[in-house]
Amino acid sequence: MSIWRLCFPALLLASGWTAPCRAEAMQGQRQVAQAVRHAALALAPPGANIHLGPVDGAGSMPACTTPLSVTLSGDAPYEQAAVRCNAPVWTFYTTVTVAQSETVVLAARPIAAGQTITPADLMVKPMPVQDFAGRQIYTNPAEINGTNAIMSLSTGMIITQNDVQAPQVVKAGQLVTVHVYSGGVILEVNATADQSGRIGDTILLTNQSSGRRFTAQVTSHGVEMRLD
């Protein structure tokens, strides 16, 4: 029969305590887990996820008659937890991961390279910060709507600024109307785009009337030049 089921003192250690029975072991594991989680939550940022390492070994420790104390050490998000009991004296070590979460934009379904992204292609979900640390992500689907995928994106993939680009709204050789802003006066100049451009790009154009070349910026409202 199982030693845990019989629950008798089968192992006498030098410290004088005996192996706990199964119920006592489970209680010890729960107490250690609760103490570590409480300590981690006290230091964690709002919305963080707490993940504990193995605590099974805590079941072999004698019942602690004093409140457990926990010391966390190491570099976030991965840290070591030292759980100490003063009566009887023992220390149990485990790991704890404190992962801060942030709501980010993900692909709701497969997106092909070159595809124009629509709201139906996107979803938002809280994700651990370490999953995208160091990368420029999006938190609002509206920021990506209408952009083109640079590469194929799989369902659930976090979308970063390296994955999408603004659509090309001006093509080389295209006739465009450039709005010129100068001292409160708005002029319109017909020009030929010498370069293709996306929103935010500054491109080279040729004035159809004078033949002079100039630069202007492609914006969401059209091609603009500001002289003031």
N, C-alpha and C positions, 0 to 999 in steps of 0.2 A: 504494500500500500504506500501511497505517497507520503513523504515526510510532512508535506504541507497539510495534508488531510488529517493526519494524526495529531499534528501540532504539539510534539513533545520536544524537550530540550536535547536534540541529537548532537548538537555541536557546542562545545564549551570552549570559548576563546580565552586568550591570556587576560583580557580585560575583565573577564568574569561574566559577560553577558551571553545569552543563548540565542540560537537562531529563532527569529520570530515565526509565528504561524502565518498561514496565507492571509487571513483577514488583517492581521497586524502589518504584514508586508505591504498590502494594498493601501492601507491607511497611511503608511510612511511615504509611499510613492506620491500619494495625493497631496500630502502636506508639503513635501519638497516642491512639487510642481506648482502648487498654489503660491508658495513663498517666492519662487523664482519669477513667476508671471507677475505677481504684485510688484516686485522690485523693478522689473523691466518696464511695466506700464507707467510707473512713477517717473521714469526718465525718458520715455518714448514721446515723440511728437504726436500731435493729434492725428488720428486715423491710421496709426502704424499697426502693422500685423506682428504678433509675437509668436515665434515658433521655438519650442523647446527641444533640446536634444534628449537622449535616452535618460530616463529616471528609474529604470528597473532596479538598478543597483541600490537605490535608496531603501528598497524593501528589506535588505539584509542588515540595515542599521538598527540599533536598539531604539526603542521609543524615546523620543525626546520629551523631557519634562519641562523645558523652558521654550519660549518663543524662538523660532529659527531666525537667524540673521543671514542676509545674502549680500555678497559683494560681487559686483560686475566689473570685469576688466577686459581689455582688448580694444580693437578698432571696430566701430560700427560698420556694417550692421551685424557682423559676427563677433560675439563676445563669449567669454567664459564666466560661468556663475559658480561661486564658491558658497555652498550652503553650510552654515556652522551651527552646531548644537553645543550648549554649555554644560548640560547635565543629562546624560553622560556626555563627555567631550568627544565629538567626532566632526569631520568635515567631508562633505560630499561634493564632487565636481561634476558639472554638466555644461552643455553649451546652450546658448540662447541667441536667436536671430531677431533683431528688432528692425523690421522692414517698413519704412515709411511708404505710404501709398499716395498716388495722385491719379486723378481721373484724366485719361488720355484718349485720343482718337485712334481707333483700330479699323482694319478692313473688316467689313461685315460679311464679305463674300470674296471669292477670287477676283482680282483686278489684273487685267492684261497690260503689258507694257504699251504705252502710247494711248491708253484708254482715257477718255475724259471722265473724271470722277463726279458722281452725282450723290445727293444725300442718301440714296438707297444703298450705296456702296460702303457707308460709314456707320460706325457705332462708337459709343463712349463706354469706358469701363475703368474702374479703379485698378491700378497695376502697381506692383512694388517698384519703388524708385530705382533700385539697383538693376532692373530689367532694361532701363533706358538711360542710365547715368552717363553724362557726357554727350548725349545726343540732343539735337533740337527737335522737340516733339510738338504736337498740336493738342490743345485742350478744347477747342471749339470746332466742330465739323464745318462751320461756315467759312473757316479760314482755308479749307481745302476744296470746297465745292467749286467745280469748274476748272480745276487744275488738271494737268495731264500726268499720268503715272510714268515715271522714267523707267521703272523696272516692274516686273510682275510681282504682285503682292498676294500672299496667301491669306485665307480667312484667319482672323485673330491676330494678324501681324500689326505691331505698333508702327504707325506711319510717321516718318521723320521728314525733315526738310530736304534730305538727300534723296527721298523717294519720289517727290513730285516737283513739278515746275509749272509756272504760270503759262496759260495758252499763248500761242503766237498770234497776236492780233493784227500785226502789220507785216506784210510780205514785201521783199525787195521788188521794186518795179511798180508797186501799187501807188495809185494817185490818192493822196490824202489831203485833208484840210487841216492846217496847223493853226491853232489859236495862239496868238501872240498877245501877252499881257504886258502893258507898259503904262505905269502911272495911272491906273484906273481906266485906261482905254484898252479895248479888246479888238484886235485886228485879225482878219482871216487871210491866210496865205495858202494858195494851192501849190503843192509840191509833190515831187516824186520821191518815194522812199528808196534810198540807195542801199539800205540794209533792212533785214527783217528784225522785228522786235517784239518782246513780250512786255507786259505791264511792268513798269519800273525801269525798263531799258532806255538808254539815251542812244538815239540812232542818227545817222547822217542822211540828210535830204537835199534835194536840189530844187530851188525856186523855179517854177515853170516860166515865170515872166522874165526874170533877170538872168537865170542860169547860175546864180550864185549858190554855193553850197553852205549849209548850216546844220547845226545839231538841235534836236528837240527831244523831249521825253515822252515816252508812251505811257499814258495813264489810263485809268478805268473810264475817263470821260473823253478820251481821244488823245491826239498828239498835241502837246503844249510847249510853248516857249515863254519863259518869264524873264523880262528885261528889268523889272523893278526889284 
